[in-house]
Amino acid sequence: MRCIPCLPRGSSEEHSRCRCGCLPLCMRNLVTCCLGRDGGDDARHSPSINGSQLSTGSSAGPPAQPHERTSKHSTFRLRCAERSVPGMDNSYPVKLIVFDFDETISMVTFMAKDSDTPAERKLLRDINFETPWVDGSRLEKLKQLLQALAKGEDGRERALTILTKNSNRNGISGVLQLLTDADLARFFDAMWIMPARPGQHSGVYQEDGKWKFFDPPIDKVVQFKSDVLQHVATNPQEWFPQLLSRNGKMSQLQRLLMDLRMEGVVLVDDQRFNFQSETTQLLRYCKVARYDAAYRCVGFQKDMGGIGAHSDADYETLRRFVEDPWMCKETLQVRCSARPLPAEQERNPVKLVVFDFDETLTMATFMPRDEGCESTIGWLPSDELVPEWTAADLIQYNFESPWASGSRVARLQSLFQSLVDGSVGQPRALAILTRNQSGVVAVLNLLRIAGLDQHFSVIWTMPAKPDVAAGAYQVDGKWTTFDPPVSAWHDHKADLLANVVTQPEAWFPQLANGKASDEPRLGSLRHLSLENVVLVDDERANFRTDSEQSMARVLRYCKVARYDETYRKCGSLNQMGGIGAHSEADYETLQSFVEQPWNFPYEPSPGLGVVADSALHTGAAGEGGADLGEGEGHVPEGRQREVEPKEQEKKLPRVRTFGSPDLSSFVTLPQSTSLSLTTHSL
């Protein structure tokens, strides 16, 4: 018998409703999972970012604070980067992937006890590793990821390890136990814990399917992960005892790591300070998002994390980065790329430029709470004495950059006009394809207030919502809503754009009703192919579908840089973006790319062009574009992506307060529970 703990008020199933017919158990779950949480108030159930309530599409709930950010899709995503360092060999492949454990492999970490029953161990596994925010089993997805990382599609093998600062009293054996219970330990070659502890082993390695304890030289190295990994790269035999030859034969792992260099190491971690110390910096790394949440039956938890905790895109992002790390340069400039095309198609012109909205046109998105903004085209801020927003504030917070001179809005207007006109006699249409949750009318109203709407022919939002228009189109300066076939296709931008190419009349009502006769830029859309379309987006995962059935890809695209910054009066925000937010060169680069995309060839694996090109055509290559720095492999001074804010160097241990002889009645935990979230930029 399964009992599912209560859901918050306002969810599809109220917590007063017994779904399993077992009223006593449901009442017990009500007391344990709701009244037992810290606070237990309704505000805890509303998503929040940086401590402020977010609009969820309903007017219910406490009022939001002014100047709150509403774009939140990318803030929970994993982010990968390769530093540009003089003398670095960016053609060197990734050979060793090192994972943090706490809040990277796990979402939170609660340690097992020897006295735990099977039911308690299952509950513990779910709490540590399974996410309530994404459908499906996170553990199964992690297994698939680890297997794919250990051996890539091109046959390239890699070693996988754990490097953790977990402070449990059983040390590395406690971590090994949790990973074994989750069936994840078998994917790793070794695990190390730091700092070294008297009377305990600091390492364990796997050989012939068996785990053996040993003592790596943790105590001989500066206690920063970057310094430890530099020592690993220089002395791999001290960290992998199985490298020692057996019977005079070289092991497979020994062949892999015998010439290991720092370029071949990737660290995946949720704490940024682990990527560098005063003396050493890692050249390739992936930062896992952190957040606070009221979580399952364990109450409010700070500094949670976990690969894939909020988005399945994390798995593909990490896999692609490991395959082609040189595609993810640590830069604050837009990077454009054109995939290889047959000779007869290579010079085909760009007819349609599609922009993302959040963190591409905006720096970060701040939507008013006024319902009229989402429902009425032409909405303007209230003229009340103390309005939530003024028009000037909306323009400043959404579109203007504090890091670039002059008006970013004016530069965007000039860019759009140049793209529409075309310098070689090729008129183009501009469109917007966005996942903004406020809807198409709200996006249009922000653009109108900033004077940026006039150059766009159409706006599409995804996913489709019942009884809400997912599109708006412009004819003679007048905007009208309509329903493009968003819901008829896989929920991914690459798939939708593939359908735009085959059925343009369904996506541009101007073509269907004959209004395009006087508009050469729209008339040319009747005959589209994929190479005629450019997508400008801050999310790399949008350039290729996650569907194994369609294998849709965007052939020409521009990746807008992301970054973390202290922004105006909002404090520290993570995963910000925006064309031209830091570099005026973005406008010229984007315009040049649209005019002549063949001059921006897809950047294959340096020195491994054959492998990369083969991977590209099978859908395995990473995303990105040409390095637009000053010179080969160089990022201009002052353009480094990472900001190094202060961060806790030690995570406080989780205090386990659950566990009882009859805990089996709550072993099944809900996947649909709405939980409070607060993101961290650290």
Salt bridges, closest charged atoms under 4 A:
GLU13 OE1 - ARG19 NE 3.12
ASP42 OD1 - ARG9 NH2 2.41
GLU82 OE2 - ARG284 NE 2.86
GLU82 OE1 - LYS329 NZ 3.55
ASP89 OD2 - ARG261 NH2 2.93
ASP100 OD1 - LYS225 NZ 2.99
ASP100 OD2 - LYS651 NZ 3.45
GLU103 OE1 - LYS651 NZ 3.19
GLU103 OE2 - ARG654 NH2 3.22
ASP116 OD1 - ARG656 NH2 2.87
ASP126 OD2 - LYS122 NZ 3.20
ASP126 OD1 - ARG125 NE 3.95
GLU140 OE2 - LYS143 NZ 3.08
GLU153 OE2 - ARG319 NH1 3.77
ASP154 OD2 - ARG156 NE 3.74
ASP181 OD2 - ARG121 NH1 2.72
ASP183 OD2 - LYS143 NZ 3.32
ASP183 OD1 - ARG186 NE 2.93
GLU207 OE1 - LYS212 NZ 3.11
GLU207 OE2 - ARG246 NH2 2.98
ASP215 OD1 - HIS201 ND1 3.26
ASP259 OD1 - LYS95 NZ 2.50
GLU263 OE1 - ARG261 NE 3.79
ASP269 OD2 - LYS225 NZ 2.83
ASP270 OD2 - ARG290 NE 3.76
ASP270 OD1 - LYS651 NZ 2.77
ASP292 OD2 - LYS302 NZ 3.31
ASP292 OD1 - HIS680 NE2 2.77
ASP303 OD1 - ARG290 NH2 3.04
ASP303 OD1 - HIS680 ND1 3.31
ASP312 OD1 - LYS141 NZ 2.85
GLU316 OE2 - ARG319 NH2 2.71
GLU316 OE2 - ARG320 NE 2.99
GLU316 OE2 - ARG544 NH2 2.85
GLU323 OE2 - ARG158 NH2 3.44
GLU330 OE2 - ARG83 NH1 3.56
ASP356 OD1 - LYS493 NZ 2.95
GLU359 OE2 - ARG69 NH2 3.32
GLU388 OE2 - ARG369 NE 3.56
ASP491 OD1 - ARG435 NH2 3.17
GLU519 OE1 - ARG521 NE 2.94
ASP537 OD2 - LYS493 NZ 2.83
ASP538 OD2 - ARG562 NE 2.96
GLU539 OE1 - ARG77 NH1 2.44
GLU539 OE1 - ARG562 NH2 2.50
ASP546 OD1 - HIS490 NE2 2.56
ASP564 OD2 - ARG79 NH2 3.38
ASP564 OD2 - ARG272 NH2 2.59
GLU584 OE2 - ARG411 NH2 3.26
GLU595 OE1 - ARG428 NH2 3.03
GLU603 OE2 - LYS329 NZ 3.84
GLU603 OE1 - ARG335 NH2 3.80
ASP613 OD1 - HIS617 NE2 3.61
GLU623 OE2 - ARG320 NH1 2.83
GLU623 OE1 - ARG339 NH2 2.67
GLU642 OE2 - ARG79 NH2 3.28
GLU642 OE1 - ARG272 NE 2.43
GLU647 OE2 - ARG290 NH1 2.33
ASP662 OD1 - ARG28 NH2 3.44
